[in-house]
């Protein structure tokens, strides 16, 4: 990732991943992520909390693996980049935009849980994952979704 556009988040999945396929057959999955921030108020000595919600998008093998592995409530670590999409609302023609996290890597948080990881067989034309392979490109394929479509 270049240009300083990197984000790393740890939070809980707010909805099961929704897996779809582009017209070219590339898998794309999206899910919600809630990130909690907790601190002690110095004046009141009380704990305060703030929750931020993010939409996460992942592509290809990562999308398929996320769809098979994640469920609402799962605590995960997400590494990726921010991406702003814009489109025109078909109902009233107004311009809309949305900032999403495009994930490069997703992993289970082991702070309060255990996980059993299994390596997938290499898929034709793609990376099988694991630490010994380069991550697949995460850009949307040409012929994928256009900016005039509504987000998921």
N, C-alpha and C positions, 0 to 999 in steps of 0.2 A: 504494500500500500504506500502511496506516495502523497506528497503535498501536505503532510501533517494531518490528514483526515483519517484518524484511527480512533476507535472507541472500544473500550472493554467494559462489559457490564456483568454483574452478578445479580441474579434475581430469580423470581419464581414465574413459571409459565402460567399465564392467565387464561389461556384457551388452547385446546388441543390443536396441533398443527393441521392446517388445511392444505392438502396436496392437490396440485393441479398440473396440467401439462400445457405448454405452449403449442401453437399449431405445428411447430417444427419437432415436437416431441420432447423438449427439454422439461424436466421436472422443476417445479417451483413450489415452495411451501412457505406459508406465513403463519406466525403465531404472535401472541402478545406476551410481553415481559413486564413484570412489576419489580421495580428496584426501590428498596426501602433505605431511607437514611435516618439514623437515630442519633440524637445527641442530648446532652444534659444542659438545660437552660441554666446559665450561671446565676441569673437573678432569682429564679424560683426554686432552683435545685431539683426541678422535675424533669423527667424524660419527655422529649418531644420527638415526633416522628413525621416524616414527609415521604410520600410515595410518588414516584414518577412512573408513567406508563409509556412503553415503547412498542412499536410494531417492528417485528423482525422478519426479514425475507431471506430465504436461502435457496440456492439453485443446485440443480443436477443431483449428484450422488448425496451431497450434504442434505438436500431437500428430502430425498427418499429416506435417508437414515434418520433425520429428525422426525419425520412423519411416523416412522416405525418405533422410535425410541421414546419420544417425549409425550407427556400427558399433562393436563392441567395440574398445577401444584408442584411439578418437578423443579428443583432448584438447579440452575444451570449457569455456566459461564459462557458469555458470547463475546467473540472478538470479530471486529469487522470495520465497516466504514459507514458514515452517514451519507444518505442520498436523498435529495429533494426531487420529488416528482410533481409535475404540474399537469392539469387537464382542464377541460371546459365541461361544466356541468350540463348534461344534455337536457335537463328540465328547464333551466332558466338562462343558460348560456354564460353564467358567471364563471370566473376563473377560480380554480381551487388548487391547493398545493398541500403536500404532506412530506414530512421528513421521516424516513425509515432507516433502520439499521440493516445494512446488507451484510449478512454474516459470512465470514471466511472460515471460522471454526466455532464449534459448539461442544461443550463438554459438561459432564455432570459435576456438580459441586459435592465434594466429599466431606465437607465440614460437619454435617449432621446426618450423613447417609453413606451407604456403601453402594458400589456399582459393580456389575460384572460386564466387562467390555468384550465383545467378540468381533474379530476382524472379518469383514465381508470378503467374499471371493472377488477378484478383479472383474469389473464389468467391462464389456467390450468398448473400446474407445475412451475409457475413462480411468481414473485413478481408483485403486482399491482402498485408499485411506492408509492409516497407520503412519508411523513416524519415518518410514524409509521412502516415502513417495512425495512428490511435489503436490501441493494442493491444486485442485482444478481451477480453471478460470471461473470467476463468479459473475462476470458481466452477463446481462441478458443477451440471448442469442438474437441475431438479426432476424427480423420477421416475427419477433416476440410481441409483447404488449406495446402499444403506442401511447404517447402522452395524452391522447384524447379519450382514453378509456378510464373509467373510474377504478380506484384501487380496490383491492380485495375487500 
